[in-house]
């Protein structure tokens, strides 16, 4: 996540590196509630593009004996960056990709998943990938904030619903998941997401039907909706069968507005949320079509336990299986 830039001299950067056992990018963080963040850290976040109640991590390790915190913020150009702040409120680093870095990264990212005859879907609805075991899910509830508003997501599997797609000449029946999103207690959107797992364990995203709601509870639009075979010939990849650091894929590759470049950036994160503490989580970085960056954390045996966006986050409050 990107923010106001802070420049460091070469000497300062070297001195900073020598005081740390691990580089900042390698530290595994623990998600904190805004109220648990030290006041000096909160002031620095708010003074550098952050928002009240946003996501903040306390990193493992210390800098000159002081605890380290990391917070995603938005820059004036709409991109995002990570602020690295010590417990006394000192801003020690602003991490962000410049335009050249982003262009280079995007040029190396594979554009979509090519459909081939080698892709087999013997039991596509039996989604048992350890990091997204939707076959066993009944309902997840995630809560947090976005844009300063309280966000609640009720995520349910609908085993009675069916939708089929054609992939590489095969008829593939998808598993259907419903997302109900509430902002400040009001229904904002209902989405039906369609997933399938191939015989190698990779979970594919085959599209979504979207209903957006106005303040009166009436449907006002369907922004973001797309379906494989209708709007694109490229199925998205949600999570690889055997994720490893450096894996790159597209969860969506439909057009200029509906497109996400994904990369596995860690496979051993520890995440603490209201539903519990989960070890060995896979962390996926998502570059959105509008240039924003988001992160998703997948816990073994559970699925998504935390989602971080530029102006907030949601964390898993409850997880119910069938």
N, C-alpha and C positions, 0 to 999 in steps of 0.2 A: 504494500500500500504506500502511496506516495504523498509527499508533503512539501512545505516550504524547505528549500535546500539550505544546508549549512555547509560552508566550505572549511576544510581542514588543511593545514600545511602538511607537507610531506613528513616533517619531523614529528609533528603532533600525531599523525597517523601511526608512525612507527612506534612512538612511545605508548600510544594506546594499545597497540597490538601486543607489546611486550608485557603489559600489565595483566593480560587475560590468559587463562589456561587454554581456552578455546575461542575461536572467532565467533562473533555474535551470530553469524548465520548458522552455526552448528549447535547453538544452545536450544535445548528443549524447554518450552515455556509452559507455565501453568496459568490457565485462564482465571482472571479475577473479576469479581463484581466491582463496579465503579466505586462503591462505598468503601471497599477494602484497599483501594489504591491510595498511597500516601498523598496528602494535600499538596506538597511541593510538586509531585509528579503530575497530578491533575492540572495544576496551574500551567505547567509547561506544555502539556498536551493542548489545553484550550487556547494557549497563546500562539500555537503553531499549527492551527487548522483543524484541531480535534473538536469533538462534540461531547456534550454532557451525556454520561451514561454509556459511552462507547466501549468497544472491546479493548482490554489491556492484558498483557501477559507479564508475569514475573518470571524472568529467565533463571536457569540454574547457573551458579557461579556468581562471582562478585568482581567489581572493578574498584581497586584500591580500597577494599573492605566494605564497599557500599553495594547494596542490592541493585540489580539491573531490571529495568522495565522496558517493554517494547509495545508501541501503540501504532496502529495504522491510521493515517490521516489523508485527507484529500488536498491536492494542490490547487492553485488558482486555475490551472489549465484543465482541471477535471481528472487528472491522473492521480495516483496514490503513492504513498511512501510510508516507510516505517521509521518512527522516532525511537531512538535508543536513549533512555534517560536513567540516571542514577537516582537513588532514593531521596537525595537532597534537592532534586529538581533540575540538575545539570543536564542539558542536552549535549550528549557526547557524539552522536552520529545521526545523520538522516540518510537512510538507505533507500535508493530508488534507481530504476533503470532510466538512462537517458534515451532520447529518441533513437540514437544509433543502435544501442543495445537492444531495444525492443524490436527494431526492424530486423536486426540480425537473428534474434531469437525466433521471430515469426517466420523468417525465410527458411530456418532449419526444421520447423515444425511440419510434420506430414499433414497434408490437406485432405482430411477425411479418411475414412476406412474403405478401402477398395473391396468390393464384393467379389468373392472367388468361389469356385466350385469346391474348394477345400474346406470352406466353412460348413460345419455340420451342426444341425439343431435337432438332436434326437428327442430331447425333453426340454424345450425352451422355457416353459413356465416353471420348471423346477430350478429356481435361482438359488443356488447353494454356495455361491462364491463366499468365502469366509468373511470378506469385508463388506458384503452387501447381501446377507442371507434373507432375501425377501420372501422365500418360500415359507419361512417360519414366522414372519412378521404378522401381527394383527394390527397394532397401532403404535405409532410414535407421536409424542407431543414435544415440540420444541418451542422455547420461549426466549425472548430477548428484546432487542430494539433495533429499529432501522430509521434513519433520518430523524431521530429524536422521538419517534413514536413507538409505543409498545407493540411488539410483533408476536403473534402466536400462530404456530403451524400445527395443524392436526393432520397427520399422515397415516392413511389407512389402506390396507390391501383389500381389493374387491374381488374375491375369488369367483364370484358368480358372473363377473363381466368378462367378455372375450372380444378380442380384436385381432384379426389375422393380417399378415404382411407377406410379401414375396421377397425373399433374399436369395440371390444366386440360384433362382429356379425352384427354390424350396418354399412351401407354404409354412409360415412360422406363426404360431399362436402366441400372443404376448400375455404377460402378466400385467394386470392393471392396478395402478396405485393412485389414490385420490389425495390431493393436497388441498386443504382448506386454510387460507391465510386470512388472519384477522389483524387489522391495524387499529389500535386503541379500542378494541372490543367490537369493531364493526367488520363484517365480512367484506373482504377486499377482492378475493379471487378464489375460484375453484378450478383446479387443474386435474385432468386425467392423464397420467404419464404411462407410457407403454414400454415395457422392458422384455428382453429375452436373453437367455444364456446359451452360448454355444457349448460344444462338447469339450472345449479346452478350458472352460470356466470363465471366459470373458463375458461381462454383462453389457449388452447393447441397449442403446436408447433409440427407440423407433418412432418417437414423436409425442406430441401432447395436444390435447384439446383443452382450450382455455375459455373460461367465462369470467369476465371482469364485472364487478358490481359497483353501482353508484351508491350515494348516501341513502337512497330510498329502498335499497335492496333489489333494484332492477338491473338486469344485465345491460351493460353499456358498451361492451366490445369483446374482442377475442385476441388482443395483441399477444404476439409471441407464439401463436399456435402453428404447428407444422406436423406433417406426417410423411414417413418414408414411403416412396412410391408416388406421392402426389407432389410434394414440394421439393424433394431431394431424392437422389438415388444412393446417398451415402448414409448408412446407419451410423449413429453416434456410438462412442464407447464411453461408458460410465466408469468402469473399473476393469483393468486387465485381470486375466485369470491368475497371474502370478506377478503382482506389481513389484517393481524394483526402482530404485532411485534413478532418475533420468528417462524413464518411460514417458513418451509424448504421444498424445492422441487428441481427438476432437470429440467432445461430448455432443456438440451440435455443429453441423457444417451445412447450412441451408442457403444462406445468402449473406449479404454484407451486414444486415441488421441482426440476423440470428446465427451467431458463430461464436464458438468458444475453443480456445487453445488450452489444453490441459497438460500438466506435467507432474509426475510423482517427484516430490522434493524431499521426502523423508518417509521412513518405514518403521521408526521406533519411537514415535512421539508418545508421551504420557499426557492424557487429557482428563481433567477433573471437572465434572459437571454435576448438576443436581441428581441425575440418575445414577451416578457412580464415578469411580475412577478407572480409566481404561488404559492399559499399557500396550505397547507395540502397535500404535495406530498408524495408518498410512495418511500422510498429508499430501493433498493434491492442490496445486496452484492452478487457478483458472484465469486466463486473460480473456476478458469479454470483448465483444465487438466495438464497444464504445471506449476501449482503452483501460477500463477499470480492472483491478485485480481482486479476486476473491480466493478464499482458501476453504477447503472442506477436509474434515478429519473423519476417517473411517476406522471404527474399532472392530477388532476380530470378534465374530459371533454376534455382532449387534448391527453395524451399519454406520450411518452418519450420526455423529455425536456432537459435532460443532461445525457451524458455518460462519465464516468471518467475511463481512463485506466492508466497503470503504467507509460507511457511516453507521456501523453497528455489527451485531452478531446475534445468532440464536444458538442455544445449547439444549441438549436433550434433557427434558424434565422427567419423562417416563417412557418405558419401553415394554410393550406387551406382546407376547408371542402366542401363537396358536397351539 
